[in-house]
Structure formats: C-alpha cells, structure tokens
Amino acid sequence: MPKRRRVSDAFEDGEGLELQQRAIAASWEQNNNCLGAAAIAAGEDPGMCMAETVAEYRARKARVKKLVREGVAVSCQHFKELARPESICKPEHYSFRDSQLRIGFANLSKICAELQSTTVPVVSWPSPGCLESARAAVRQEGAVLLQGVRRQEKELLEQGKKYLTWKASQADASFTEYVHETKHRHHLRLQPSENPAVAALFDTLVQVAAGSILPFVSPLGAVVEFAAFLTNPGACGQPFHTDIKDSEQKALAPIYTTFLFLTDVDDESHGPLQIAPRSHALSRVREATRTAALILCEGAPGREVSSLSKWKLLPAKSGDIAIYDGSVLHRGTANNSTRTRIVVYLSVLGVGTVPEGSTYAIHDSLLTPPQRLGKLWQGAGKQKCSVQLDDIAFAVGCFSFVSLLALLTRWVFINSHFATQTATVFINNDKQETASSMF
C-alpha cells in the first residue's frame, strides 16, 4: 500500500497523488478489499469487505439501514398523519404490476427495435421550461442529462476534483464503499463538513435536486447517499444493474440520484454513464424494456454493443448534471482513456416503504438528523454564498407553484407526485387546485 500523505500536500503534487490513488484502485481485488489477505487468514469471506473486515462491513450496513428505516424514511401512513385530516395522500410509488408485464411483452420485438434508436433526453440549462422538461424526462424515460448547470464554476469544480483525488489516495475503511467491478475504481463516502469544496458541491446537488425532483419525493424526501466515484484508466465496463431490488411490497419509496460531473466525458473511451431508457419502475413497458436491453447486450456483463452507444450520456462536460431514477438499468462503461473520470452524487429517498438493494453510501452525520430536501433547499436559498441570485430567480421562474410553496410551508401535500394530472394541495386550511402543466 502506498505511503499516506498529509492533506496539506494535496494541491502541491497533483500528479503524485493521481498516481497514488490509481495504484490503490489497481490493488483492489476482492471488491475494494485491501485487507483481503488478513481476512482470508482469519477465515473470513473476503467478498464485499470494502477495505474493512466482513464483520465491520455488515455491522456498518445494518446500522445505516436501521437509521434509514427508523429515522429517515417517511411511510405513507406517517405522511397522512402529518397532513391535514381532510387531505388524502395518494403518491405514486414503485410497483410491479401484472398489467405492466402484459403490455410490455406483447411488443417485445418492437421495443428491441425502438431501443436501438432511443437516447437519454438532454436539456440545456438555463433555458425556458428546463425544470419541467427535466422532470418529464425523468418520469417518462427514467433519466435526463442537464447540460451547462455549473460549467461556469470552474474553480469549485477544480478544487473538488483535486480534493477527491487526494482523498482517494488515502483510501481506507472509514470512507471506502462498495462498487461494481472494483478494480481501478474508487467509491468514497463524503460529508459536507470535511472540506469547503465538498460542502459547496453538496449545496449544488441539493439545489438541482430540489428544483427537479422535489415534486416526486415531497419536501420530506431525505438524502440517503452522498459520495463520489473515481473511474481510472483500465476500469472495465460494469454489468447493467439497478440501485434497488424488485419487490412485491406495495408503495415502495422512489429513489432519485443526481450526478455532478467534475471531469469532461467527451467520447466513449472516457467511460460514460450508460442508461437504458424506459427501464425504470414507473415505465409502462419496464419489464419488456429490461428484457430487451439484456437481449441486445446478449446477456454478457459489461459487454460493449455499438448499437447501444446512443444510451451513453455524451458529451458530458465538467459542471453538467445527470439525474436518474434508481430503478432504471444503468452502468459505468469501460474507461479506455488516459484520464480519470470523477463524479460526485446525491441520492434522495421519497415517501413510502424503503426498498432493498441501495448501497446507502452515506456518512452517519447526514442521517442523524435526517436531511430533508425541502428544508435543505430553504437553507441553501438563504445562503448567498452557495448560490447565485440569478440562479435562484431563474429556478423560481421555471419552478411550479406547488413546488415553490413546498419550500416555504410544512403543510403542502400533493395527491400525485408523478402523474401529470390536476393535483389538490392543502395549505393550512385552504384548499387549492393546481394545473397539470405545473408538473
């Protein structure tokens, strides 16, 4: 293992730190388990050790999941109890319906053909109606790429990139998290208080998440992941996967992830994010789309299929943001370039039963107390140092009346967070109707 270096060295020897973090990532053999030999000698199963012993990993995961289930998640029943008695909570959640299955498989061959020409929607930011367009894309296709969101903040993006490179060069059990196809990859848990650049990146992700997905998760939606990925040259392509498991439970809470790119991804050699459109839980052709995607990939994990290049989010410049539904099929592709791809991301859990399968890459400090999206957005809006006033003005101009009110009062409850239909909200004792165009 390379010798550790002080944080004060981080900006003095960028090339040395880059080589150091790459050497550590290249050493990951059993799911980023740098204690593999010790674990095997102790009779432990080396799988999924994440630079910590199996016992430590399992204990940490159990603690985090308990915090999410008991202190962070908001059930539909709890949501109703918080609302005025006359309001009715009928949010749309993840569900796995038989009708969805029948509709999809009846047109499987057609869906296969359509998928080969389908792309993930791209929305320019800022532009008229950009937030509405982003929400519609996530709801219908499962993902969207927002171009130009923070490209002008070059100094912040560079500081974030340098700090994360230093952090990866010091990788250990206190913040290293599981990642698919571990070799040449880092997955690092973050907390805003550890570095000013990380705090500013957290604010940025909160602002964009609130502006785009708050109507889906409600103001009570909570942060359940805040972490970074570094994908080094030599990393192979991951298999397609989802961030949550299918379940027969009703009213599963949705999870949405917001990715902020800190490096340019100009072409396929840079390891772009790849997403199978319409494969998310709220798609009417979800099952058939997933089956078609695997057929088109011939079922081979990590296989590169040229006809599916349109699913790759390209080009993505430093400062661009991708938002995707956690139930959509996605993967990190192979990095065949000579530079590291770095992203920082935030995941938000909506109202309902907590789904299984999420990594929950998050520091405990962000779970105790829970970080609610509505409250975070209010706080970010009041801190002039973390957001430009013209950004606020533009976001308010694009943002729906219902969503804006959700930031200002605790008594805003929407009948349907997902469906494009008229919604009823109760603000204190006043009943108001909102037009479908607001969603």
N, C-alpha and C positions, 0 to 999 in steps of 0.2 A: 504494500500500500504506500503511495507517495506521501512524503512528509507534509504535515499540515502547515498552513501559513496563516499569519495574522490578517484580520480584516483590513488593517492599515496598508497591507501590501496589495489590496485588490485592484486599485487603479494605477499601480506603479508598474506592474508587469502583466499586462493583459495576455500577452502571448504565452507566458509561462503558465498562467492559471488555466488557459484554454487547454494546453497540453496536459495539465494535471487532471482536469475534470474528464478529459477524454480517456486518460489512462485508467481512471477509476471505473468509468462506464464500460470500458472494454474488458474489465476484470469481472463484471457481473456474469455469473454462470448459472446459478440457480435462482432465477427471479430476484435479481439485485441482492444476492445474499453474500456479503463479504465475509461472513462468519461461517461459511459452508463447512470448512474442514473441522472447525471446533464443534459444530452442531452434529456432524456425522460421527465424530469421535465420541460424543456424548450420547449417541444412539437416537438423536432427534431426526425427524424427517426434514431434509433440507429445503423442501419445496416451500415457496412463499414465505421466506424468512425476512425479506426486506431489510437486510443488514442488521437483523436482530434475531434472537432465538425464536423458535416456533412458539414457545410458551409466552414470550413477551409480546409477540405479534398478536396471538389470539386474545390475550388479556386486553391489549390496547383496542383491538377491534370490538370486543364485547363492550368495553366501556363507552366507546364512541357511539355504537349503535344504541346503547341504552340511553345515552344523553339525547340522541335524535328522537327516539321513540317516546320518551317520557317527558322531555323538557323542551323540545324544539317543534316537533310535528303538531299540527292542528287538525284534529279529526273533524268530520262534518258535524258531528253532534256538538262538539265544543264550539265550532263556528256558529251554529244555530243559537247556542246559549249566549254567545256574545252579542248576537244581533237583537234587534227589537223583536218582541213576540210576534208581531204581525208580518215580519219578513220571512221569506221562505228561501232556504239555501238549496239550490239545485245546481251546483257546479258540475261541469262535465269532467270526468276523470278518465284515466286509462281503464279500458275494459277490453275483454277478448270475446267478442260476440260471435255467435254462430252465423248471423246474417252477414257479417263482415267476411267470414270464411267463404260462404257460398258465392257472394258477389265477386270475390277475387278470383277463385279458382276457375270459375266459369269462363274467364277471359285470360287465362294464364299465357297463352301464346301471344296474344295481342299485347299484354303487359310487357313481356320479354322484348318485343319489338320496340315498344314505346320507350322503355327504359334506356335503350342504347342511344337514344337521341335526346334524353332528358338531362337538364342541367340544374344545379342548385341555383336558385334565384340570387341575383346580385342587385343591391340597392345602393345608390350613391348618397353620401351624407356630406353636407346637408343638401336636401332637395325637398321641394313641396311634397307633403304626404309621405315622407320617408318612414316615419314610425308606423303609420298604418300599413304601408307596403311591407315592412319588415314583419309585423305581426301576422299579416295574411300569408306571407311566405312560410313562416314557421308553422302556422296552423295547417296549411294545405300541403306543403312539400316536406316539412319536418326540419328545415334549416334555411338559413339565409347568410350571405356574406355582405357586410356593410363596408363599403369602400370609402376611405377618407375620414373616418371618425376622429382619429387622433394623429394623423400623419404630421401635422404641424408641430407637435410637441416632441421634437427630435431630441432635445436634451434629456427629457424624462425617459424616453424610450431607451436612449443610450445608457443612462445611469442604471435603469432596471436591468438591462442586458448584462452590464458589467457586474452588477451585484449578484445576479443569479449564476453567472459563470464562476464567481468566487465561491458562492455557497455550494455549488456542485463539486468544486474542487476540495471541499471539506466534508463530503457526504458521509453521514453516519446514521445510526438508528433513530436519532432524535427527530429527524425530519424526512427521511427517505421513505417513499411509498411505492407500493406495487405498481408495475406497468407491464402490459403485454409486450412480448418479445424484448426482454430486458436488455440484452447486450447492446451497448452503445447508446443507451437511453438513461435519462435521469427523470424521476418524478419526485418533486420536492414540495412538502407541505410548507405553507407560509403563514405568517401573521403580520398584520399591518404595522405593529409596533417595532418590528425588528429592523426597519430601515425606512428612511423618508421616501425613497423611490417606491418601495413596496406599498407604503401607505397611499401614495398618490395613485398608483396603479389600481389599488383596491377601490378607491373613490371613483376612478374612471369606469371600472367594471360595474359598480353599483349604479352609477348614473345611467349607463346604457341599458343595463338590465331592467331598471325601473321604467325607463322610457319605452321599452319594447315589450316586456313580458309581464309587467305588473297586472294587467287585466286578466292574465291567465292564472296567476298564483295568488292574487289578492294582496293587500298590504301586509297580511300576516305571513306571507311566504318568507321562508328563512334560508339564510346561507348555510349550506351543508358541505361545501367544498371551496377551498381557496388554495391553489397550488400552481406549480409551473412544470412544464415539460421541456427538456432539452433533448433533441434528437440529433445525435452526432453522425458524421460520415461513417458509412458501414452498417448503419442500422437497417435491418431487413423490414419488409412490409409486415404489418400486423394482419391477423385474420379479421374479417368483418365481425363486429360484436356490437352489443347494446350495453348501456350502462345500468340497466335494470333487467331483472328476470321477468318472464311472462308469469302471470299468476291468475288463479281462478277467483281470487278475492275481489270483492266489489269496491268501487270508489277508491281506487289506488291514486295516491297523490302524484301529480306530474313533477318531473324534474327537468329543468332547462339549464343549459350550460352556455356561458358566454366566454369566448376565446379572444384574447388580445394578442396579436402578432407583434413580437419585438424585433423580428428579422424579416427581410423580404423573402418571399417564396415565389420566384419568378417562373420556374418551369418544373416539369415533373421530376427532375433529378434532385430537387431540394426537399423531397419528402412531404408533399402537400397532404392536408387532411382530405379524405375521400368519404363522401356521404351518399348513401343510396336513397334518392328522393322517394317520398311516399311510403317508406317502410316503417314509419312511426305508428304508435298505438292508436292515434286518432285518425289515421288514414282509412278510408273505406275499402281500400284494396291492400291493406297491410300484409296479410298472410301471403297473398299471391306475389306481392312485390318482393317480400323476403325470399320466397322460394325462387322467384325469377332471378334475383340477384345472385343467389348461390349457384343456380344453373349456369348463368352467364360467366361466373367465375370458375365453373367446373368443380366447385366444392373444394378447391385447393386453398388452404390457408395462406394468405399473403400473396397469392398469385397475381401477377400483373396482366391485365387484359386490356389491350389497346382500345377496344371498342367502348370501354367504360371510363376512358380518360375524361369524359365530359362531367363525370361526378366529382372530379378533383377541384378544390377551390383554388383556382388560378386566374390571374395572378393575385397574390395577397401581399400587400406592402406593409412594412412596419407601421403600426398605428391603425391598421384595418381590424375589424372585429367580425367573428363568426358566431352565430347563435344557433344552437340546435336542440331539438327535443331529445332527452336522454334515452328514449325508447327507439330512436332511429338507428339503423345499421350504419356503422361508420368504422373507420380505421385510419391509423397513421401509415402512410406508404413508405417505401424504402428511401433512405437518404443516400443517393449515389453521387452527391456533390462533394465539395471540399470544405463546406462550411456547416456550422451547427444551426439547426432551426430551434428558436426559442419562443415559447408562448406562455402566457400567464392566464389563468382561467378562474371563473367563479361559477358555482352551481347553486341553484335556488330550488327548494322543495316547496310545492304548493300545498293545498288543503286536501286531506284525505288519509287513507291508510298508507303507512310507509312501505314502499316497495323494496324487495330484496335485490341484491346484486351490486349496488353502488359501492364504490371504493371508500367514499366518505374521507377523502384526503383533506383533512382539516385539522387545525390546531384546536385543542380543547378550549382555549380562551375565546374562540368565536362561537362556542356553543353554550357557554356559561357567562353571561346570559345569552339567550338566542339573539341573533342579529336579524331582525325583521326588515324586509325590503322597504316597506313604507316609511318606517322610522329612519332607516339609513338614508333614504332619498331626501327626507326632510333635513337631516343633519348636513348632508353634502350640499344641499341648496343654500344653506345658511353660511357655509364656509367659502368665502370668496376666493380663498387661496387655492381651492381644489377644483374650481370650475369657472369657466369664463362666463361673464354675464350675457354675452351674445349667444352662447350655447344654451343658457337657461331660457332666454327669450325665444329662441328657435324651437327648443323642445316643447315649451308651453304652447307655442303656436300649432305644433303638429299633434300635441298630446290630446287625448279625448277628454271631454268634460268630466266623465265619470272617474277616469284615472287620476286627473288632477285633484279632484275632490278627495280621492282616496288618500292623497298625501297630506291633506290638511285636517281631516277629521277621522276619528276612530269608528264612526257609525256609517260606513259606506259598504253595502253588501250587494253584490251583483248576482242576479239569478243564474246567469250563464257566463262563465269566464271565457269560453271558447266559441260558442255558437254565434254566428253572425245574425242576430235577431234582436228585437227590441228587448231591453233589459229594464227591470224595475229596481230602483235603489231607494233606501230609506236613510235620510239624513236627519238625525234626531227624530222628530215625529212627522216630518214632511215626506210625502211620497212623491217621487219624480220619475218620469219616463225619459229614456234616452233613445235616440235613434240608432238604427243598426249601423249606420255609417261611422259611428263613434268607435266601433270595434274593428 
